């Protein structure tokens, strides 16, 4: 169960992941910003309660960019081809 808070075009999220033993494995936090046709996002996964020496505090960083294209649907132009009788 996570949470997300947004205001206008900016949203912030926080999502904890639990291991099968109900221990907190890691936490994912992120930002998402929408500017018309372009959407920018950043997610950060970290293990705040890790006591293992091989597992670092930061697990991964994710950055993404989404570009919205124009609607190119052309259903009105497609017509059935009627073949003449042979």
Secondary structure as GFF3:
##gff-version 3
##sequence-region A 1 86
A	DSSP	beta_strand	2	7	.	.	.	ID=ss1
A	DSSP	beta_strand	10	18	.	.	.	ID=ss2
A	DSSP	beta_strand	24	35	.	.	.	ID=ss3
A	DSSP	beta_strand	38	46	.	.	.	ID=ss4
A	DSSP	beta_strand	58	67	.	.	.	ID=ss5
A	DSSP	three_ten_helix	75	77	.	.	.	ID=ss6
###
